[in-house]
Amino acid sequence: MQYGYKCEDCEVAVFPTTTRSELAWLKDRTHVVREVAKHSGGGLDSWMMEGLDFLNDHVGHSIVLVSRRS
């Protein structure tokens, strides 16, 4: 099972390689992750960057966690 985000406004989805709980954590703490990214010399984990990019591209839209079979 893979988990990801879906923008209900644009009908676009992304499935970073991580767990559902980590995606929920990122969605709930996007403002914190943005700040960490600004000050992190080593960068963020790839799933975090992929998820954050998606959330940034769809600010103000209805974003839901979704799943699909691998």
C-alpha positions in Angstrom: 0.0 0.0 0.0 1.3 3.5 -0.9 0.1 6.7 0.7 0.1 10.2 -0.7 -1.6 13.5 -1.0 -4.4 14.4 -3.5 -5.5 17.9 -4.4 -9.3 17.7 -4.7 -9.3 21.0 -6.6 -6.8 20.0 -9.3 -7.3 16.2 -9.2 -3.6 15.7 -9.0 -1.9 13.3 -6.6 1.7 12.5 -5.4 2.9 9.5 -3.5 6.2 10.1 -1.7 8.0 7.0 -0.4 7.0 7.2 3.3 4.3 6.2 5.7 0.8 7.5 6.1 1.7 8.9 9.6 4.7 10.8 8.3 2.6 12.4 5.5 -0.1 13.4 8.1 2.7 14.8 10.3 4.1 16.8 7.4 0.7 18.1 6.4 -0.1 19.2 9.9 3.3 20.9 10.4 4.0 22.4 7.0 4.9 25.8 8.5 7.5 24.2 10.8 9.0 22.1 7.9 9.3 25.2 5.8 11.4 26.9 8.5 13.6 23.9 9.0 14.2 23.7 5.2 15.3 27.4 5.2 18.0 26.7 7.9 19.0 23.2 7.0 22.4 22.9 5.2 22.0 19.2 4.6 18.5 19.5 3.2 15.4 17.5 4.1 14.6 13.8 3.3 13.5 13.3 -0.3 9.9 12.3 0.8 9.7 15.5 2.8 10.8 17.7 0.0 8.5 16.0 -2.5 5.5 16.4 -0.1 6.4 19.9 0.8 6.7 20.9 -2.9 3.3 19.4 -3.5 1.7 21.2 -0.6 3.3 24.5 -1.6 2.0 24.1 -5.2 -1.5 23.6 -3.8 -1.8 26.2 -1.0 -5.4 27.0 -0.3 -6.7 23.9 -2.0 -8.4 21.0 -0.4 -5.6 18.4 0.2 -6.4 14.9 1.5 -4.4 11.9 2.3 -5.0 9.0 -0.1 -3.9 5.4 -0.6 -3.3 3.1 -3.5 -2.3 -0.5 -3.9 1.3 -0.9 -5.0 
